[in-house]
Amino acid sequence: MARKLRYFKEQMSKAGFTPMVKTDAKSDISLDDLEVKLGDLEAELIEINANSEKLQRGYNELVEYKLVLQKAGEFFKAAQTSAVAQHREAASDQGPEESLETSLLTDQESKTDQGKQVKLGLLAGLVPKAKAIAFERILFRATRGNVFLKQAALVEAVGDPSSGEKVNDIFILGLQTSRADPSSTNL
């Protein structure tokens, strides 16, 4: 019973509650009933703590997904804006004769073998700031330099669902794959 009382005291102090001493005790409660009641409350408290940890992990995962999607959207929006600007600049630089040659080249390119097309796999996620450089080096070595990596810092750090450490860098990487499924790449 002393162990259960210490456990309750620890959990109350962890939650920010101070245990109160009550001098007005009822004399009709037996120690056996009190021990059974404490056992039931301990089981409930353990279950509540496990559920709280599971909810916190789920919340952190959802926040991570949300941040990855937001930053990936920003990366792709910036890339699309840049590509549109380059396309407009290239179109304005061409003369009337050059546009005829360009259309012939695009017809020829469209007739190329479908097996020779490059398939691009994209991965996105979060990495701790302290491990970002090591992560970049590992990717470069594992892919033999055949990787496009874009990183950005987050405004506020997010807890990693699996380890609990604070993560504050987001990455998006693109690699050439032999399959269409980016999850099948071996890094």
URJO-V893589 format. One record per helix or strand of 3 or more residues. SS is the DSSP state (@ for helix, = for strand). FROM is the first residue (numbers start at 1). LEN is the number of residues. Records with the same first field share a line. If there is no record, write none. Layout:
SS->FROM-LEN / FROM-LEN
This chain:
@->2-14 / 31-63 / 96-15 / 114-3 / 129-14 / 182-3
=->119-9 / 147-13 / 166-12
